[in-house]
Amino acid sequence: MRTTAPRTDAPSPTGRLPLRPLLVLATAAFTTVLTEALPAGVLRGMSAGLGVSESATGQLVTVYALGTVTAAIPLSAVTSTWSRKRLLLAGVAGFALANTVTAASALFPLTLAARFVAGVAAGVVWALLAGYARRVAPDHLRGKATALVMAGIPVALSLGVPAGTFLGGLLGWRAAFWAMTALAVVLLAWVVVAVPDRPGQPRGARVPVVRALALPGVVPVLVVTLVFVLAHTILYTYIAAYLARLGLADRVDAVLLVFGVASVVGIWVVGAHIDRRLRVLMIAAAVLFAVAVAALALTPWVHVAVALWGLAFGGVPTLLTTAAGDAGGEAADSAQALLVTLWNAAMAGGGVAGGLLLGGLGAGSLPWSALVLLVPASAVVVAARAHGFPAVRR
């Protein structure tokens, strides 16, 4: 007897947030960010273990970002017809493989190659996460679904990296990467049992990236993404140097904890209101980010300034990915791939630009440079009233 296959592109039939699959997707975001940032937490141990300088070991983060930048757009096009679950499983399997090689490798070139593969896996995962979250949730809760998934980012930075650093100090840096492999294996099983499948696009239905760029609203969102992340990375990457300038070199961990906790609060606020007030939240984030950076440059209230910074930036990934999906419409996957590419390019560029500023003008130039970038970015947010960050969402 022939039966009709169940429709796999339907959102949650209850009208509520499907928490189980969204928590799995949030864990995928957590894994992606922690895999990227972990070398920074175990830098000295990796440097000694691989027999290279600390500056060379730091390039393991850069190579990861380059893998993501290289992969996001072409792989999202090549795999556009794949089911979303199959693609997510492939990306998480890439993390398991890359972290296993990193944990076992004694050769720096092999470790570099493994980190590039991890970055490619991240490009695959990042390009599908926001769209996947939107497609498993009811239409009126898509913003909240995206916010829940993106919560994996600040949780990874505020809790995951310190935990990985502690484990690396206790048992060695290789143990930290073996733990990442174990997390990826558990995540694979969790995806299989808890995440509903969603189909890819029909062959030939994917909107090319160039056409996505021509859609009203996509370019403003991408411009704001590039500039916001560049400003954030310039300051965040070298915050230890800036704190040392203020005589707070021994308070870096406490300051970063304040940033992480405030980021979690920020993403909670965004998740509660994004489906009705995306534009207001984006303008508020831009203004608050600028105020925080100015306070960091002009006042001695470092912890207050960093708390405002975390509160402003915590919800930014959710706001930007939601805005890109809205602006892209049927071309949302192409718009998301562009956003992922620019986000990681800005991270790589921010690390380079911040290093040049630190060497040329000193640590005191970092918050001022971020502020200079935030002024035009804020103007773009305010100006994109009709498309990009509209007063009325579609």
C-alpha positions in Angstrom: 0.0 0.0 0.0 1.4 3.4 -1.0 1.4 6.2 1.6 2.1 9.9 1.3 5.3 11.0 2.9 5.0 13.5 5.7 5.7 17.1 4.9 9.1 18.0 6.3 9.1 21.8 5.8 6.3 22.5 8.3 7.1 24.5 11.5 6.2 23.3 14.9 2.5 22.3 14.8 1.9 23.4 18.4 2.5 27.1 17.8 5.2 27.1 20.5 9.0 27.2 20.3 10.3 23.7 19.6 12.9 23.8 22.3 14.6 20.4 21.8 15.8 21.1 18.2 16.6 24.7 19.0 18.8 23.7 21.9 20.6 21.3 19.6 21.2 24.1 17.1 22.3 26.4 20.0 24.8 23.7 21.0 26.1 23.6 17.4 26.7 27.4 17.6 28.4 26.9 20.9 30.7 24.2 19.4 31.5 26.3 16.4 32.6 29.3 18.5 34.4 27.3 21.1 36.3 25.3 18.4 37.4 28.7 16.9 38.4 30.4 20.2 40.0 27.5 22.1 43.5 27.9 20.8 43.6 31.4 22.4 42.9 29.9 25.8 45.6 27.2 25.6 48.0 29.2 23.5 51.1 28.7 25.6 50.7 25.0 25.9 50.0 24.5 22.2 53.1 26.6 21.4 55.3 24.5 23.5 53.7 21.2 22.4 54.0 22.0 18.7 57.4 23.6 19.0 56.5 27.0 17.4 56.3 30.5 18.7 53.1 31.9 20.4 52.6 34.3 17.5 52.7 31.4 15.0 50.3 29.4 17.2 47.9 32.4 17.2 47.6 31.9 13.4 45.5 28.7 14.2 42.6 31.1 14.9 43.3 33.1 11.7 43.4 29.9 9.5 40.1 28.8 11.0 38.5 32.1 10.0 40.0 31.9 6.5 38.5 28.4 6.2 35.1 29.8 7.1 35.5 32.8 4.7 36.6 30.5 1.9 33.8 27.9 2.3 30.6 29.7 3.3 29.5 31.0 -0.1 30.7 28.2 -2.5 29.7 25.3 -0.2 26.2 26.8 0.5 25.7 26.9 -3.2 27.0 23.4 -3.8 25.0 21.9 -1.0 21.8 24.0 -1.5 19.8 20.9 -2.5 20.9 18.8 0.5 18.5 18.3 3.3 19.3 20.6 6.2 19.8 17.8 8.7 22.2 15.9 6.4 24.2 19.2 5.9 24.3 19.9 9.7 25.5 16.3 10.4 28.3 16.8 7.8 29.4 20.0 9.4 29.5 18.6 12.9 31.3 15.5 11.6 33.9 18.0 10.2 34.4 19.4 13.7 34.9 15.9 15.1 37.5 15.1 12.5 39.4 18.3 12.7 39.5 18.4 16.5 40.7 14.8 16.6 43.5 15.5 14.3 44.4 18.7 16.3 44.4 16.7 19.5 46.7 14.0 18.1 49.0 16.0 15.8 52.6 16.7 16.7 53.2 18.6 13.4 52.4 22.2 13.1 51.5 22.1 9.3 49.1 19.2 10.0 47.5 21.2 12.8 47.1 24.2 10.5 45.4 22.0 7.9 43.1 20.6 10.6 42.2 24.0 11.7 41.4 25.1 8.1 39.1 22.0 7.8 37.4 23.1 11.1 36.9 26.5 9.6 35.3 25.0 6.5 32.9 23.0 8.7 32.1 26.2 10.5 31.3 27.9 7.2 28.8 25.1 6.5 27.2 25.2 9.9 27.0 29.0 10.2 25.4 29.4 6.8 22.5 27.1 7.7 21.9 27.7 11.5 19.7 30.8 11.3 17.7 29.5 8.4 17.2 26.1 10.1 16.0 27.8 13.3 13.5 29.9 11.3 12.2 26.9 9.5 11.5 24.7 12.6 9.7 27.5 14.4 6.3 29.0 13.9 6.3 32.1 11.7 5.5 34.5 14.6 8.3 33.1 16.7 11.1 33.0 14.2 13.1 35.9 15.9 12.9 34.2 19.3 14.1 30.9 17.7 17.1 32.6 16.1 17.9 34.3 19.4 17.8 31.0 21.3 20.2 29.4 18.7 22.6 32.4 18.8 22.7 32.2 22.6 25.3 29.6 22.0 27.8 32.4 21.0 28.0 34.3 24.3 27.7 31.1 26.3 30.8 29.7 24.5 32.7 32.9 25.1 31.7 33.4 28.7 31.7 29.8 29.9 33.1 27.5 27.2 36.5 29.2 26.7 37.2 29.6 30.4 36.2 25.9 30.9 38.4 24.8 28.0 41.3 26.9 29.3 40.9 25.4 32.8 40.9 21.8 31.4 43.9 22.6 29.2 45.8 23.9 32.3 44.8 20.9 34.4 45.3 18.0 31.9 47.1 19.6 29.0 45.9 21.3 25.8 45.4 18.1 23.9 42.8 17.0 26.5 40.9 20.2 25.7 40.7 19.2 22.0 39.8 15.6 22.8 36.9 17.0 24.9 35.8 19.0 21.8 35.8 15.8 19.8 33.7 14.1 22.4 31.3 17.1 22.4 31.0 16.8 18.6 30.2 13.1 18.8 27.5 13.7 21.4 26.1 16.5 19.2 26.0 14.2 16.2 23.8 11.7 18.1 21.7 14.5 19.5 21.0 15.9 16.0 20.0 12.5 14.8 17.4 12.0 17.5 16.1 15.5 18.2 16.2 17.7 15.1 13.5 17.4 12.4 14.7 17.4 8.8 14.0 20.2 6.4 14.5 19.9 2.7 17.1 21.8 0.7 16.1 24.0 -2.2 14.9 22.4 -5.5 17.7 22.1 -8.1 18.0 25.5 -9.8 15.9 27.3 -7.3 18.8 28.9 -5.3 19.1 32.6 -5.9 22.7 33.5 -6.9 24.7 35.6 -4.5 24.9 38.5 -7.0 21.1 38.6 -7.2 20.8 38.5 -3.4 23.0 41.6 -3.2 20.6 43.4 -5.5 17.7 42.9 -3.1 16.7 46.0 -1.1 18.0 45.8 2.4 20.6 43.1 2.0 23.5 45.5 1.4 22.8 47.8 4.4 22.7 44.7 6.7 26.0 43.5 5.3 27.6 46.9 5.7 26.5 47.1 9.3 27.7 43.5 9.9 31.2 44.3 8.5 31.7 47.5 10.4 30.2 46.3 13.7 32.2 43.1 13.8 35.4 45.0 12.7 35.0 47.5 15.6 34.2 44.7 18.1 37.1 42.6 17.1 39.7 45.4 17.2 38.8 46.0 20.8 38.0 42.5 22.0 41.1 40.8 20.6 43.4 43.3 22.3 41.4 44.1 25.4 44.2 42.6 27.6 46.7 45.1 26.2 44.2 47.9 26.8 43.6 46.8 30.4 47.3 46.5 31.0 47.6 50.2 30.0 45.1 51.0 32.7 47.0 48.9 35.3 44.4 46.1 35.2 46.5 43.4 33.7 45.5 41.0 36.4 41.8 41.6 35.9 41.4 40.4 32.4 39.4 37.3 33.4 37.0 39.3 35.6 36.5 41.9 32.8 35.8 39.2 30.2 33.4 37.5 32.6 31.5 40.8 33.0 31.3 41.0 29.2 30.1 37.4 28.9 27.3 37.7 31.5 26.2 41.1 30.0 26.1 39.4 26.6 23.8 36.7 27.8 21.5 39.4 29.2 21.6 41.2 25.9 20.6 38.2 23.9 17.8 37.5 26.3 16.4 41.0 25.9 16.7 40.7 22.1 15.0 37.3 22.1 12.1 38.7 24.1 11.4 41.6 21.7 12.9 40.9 18.3 9.8 39.7 16.6 8.1 43.1 17.2 10.9 45.6 17.6 13.9 44.6 15.5 14.6 48.1 14.3 14.4 49.7 17.8 16.7 47.0 19.2 19.2 47.5 16.4 19.4 51.3 16.9 19.6 50.8 20.7 22.5 48.3 20.2 24.4 50.7 17.9 23.9 53.7 20.4 24.8 51.6 23.4 27.8 50.1 21.8 29.1 53.6 20.9 28.4 54.9 24.5 30.2 51.9 25.9 33.3 52.4 23.8 33.4 56.1 24.6 33.1 55.4 28.3 35.9 52.9 28.0 38.1 55.6 26.4 37.1 58.5 28.6 36.2 57.2 32.1 37.8 54.9 34.7 34.6 52.9 35.0 35.9 49.9 33.0 33.6 47.3 34.3 30.5 49.5 33.7 31.7 50.2 30.2 32.4 46.6 29.4 29.0 45.6 30.8 27.3 48.1 28.4 29.4 46.7 25.6 28.4 43.2 26.3 24.8 44.2 26.7 24.9 46.0 23.3 26.8 43.3 21.4 25.3 40.1 22.9 22.1 40.4 20.7 23.8 41.7 17.6 24.4 38.3 15.9 20.7 37.5 16.3 19.6 41.0 15.1 21.8 40.8 12.0 21.0 37.3 11.0 17.3 37.9 11.4 17.6 41.2 9.4 19.5 39.3 6.7 16.9 36.6 6.5 14.1 39.1 6.3 15.8 41.1 3.6 16.8 38.1 1.6 13.3 36.5 1.5 13.5 33.6 -0.9 17.2 34.3 -1.2 17.7 34.1 2.6 20.3 31.3 2.3 22.4 33.3 -0.1 22.1 36.4 2.2 23.1 34.3 5.2 26.2 32.9 3.4 27.2 36.5 2.5 26.8 37.5 6.2 28.9 34.6 7.5 31.6 35.4 5.0 31.7 39.1 5.9 31.5 38.4 9.6 34.6 36.2 9.5 36.4 38.5 7.1 35.8 41.3 9.6 37.1 39.1 12.5 40.3 38.4 10.5 40.6 42.0 9.5 40.0 43.3 13.0 42.8 41.1 14.4 45.2 42.6 11.8 44.0 46.2 12.1 44.0 46.0 15.9 47.6 44.7 15.9 48.7 47.5 13.6 47.0 50.1 15.8 48.5 48.6 18.9 52.0 48.6 17.4 51.7 52.0 15.7 49.6 54.2 18.0 49.4 52.2 21.3 46.6 50.6 23.2 44.9 53.9 23.8 43.9 54.1 20.1 41.8 50.9 20.2 38.5 52.3 21.7 38.8 55.5 19.6 39.2 53.5 16.4 36.1 51.4 17.3 34.1 54.5 18.0 35.1 56.0 14.6 33.8 52.9 12.9 30.5 52.8 14.9 29.4 56.3 13.9 28.9 55.5 10.2 27.5 52.1 11.0 24.9 53.6 13.3 24.0 56.1 10.5 23.3 53.2 8.1 21.1 51.5 10.7 19.0 54.7 11.1 18.9 55.3 7.4 17.7 51.8 6.5 14.2 52.5 7.6 12.4 51.1 4.5 14.7 48.1 3.9 17.3 46.3 6.0 16.1 47.5 9.4 12.5 48.5 8.5 10.1 50.2 10.8 7.5 47.5 9.9 8.8 43.9 9.4 7.4 41.7 6.7 
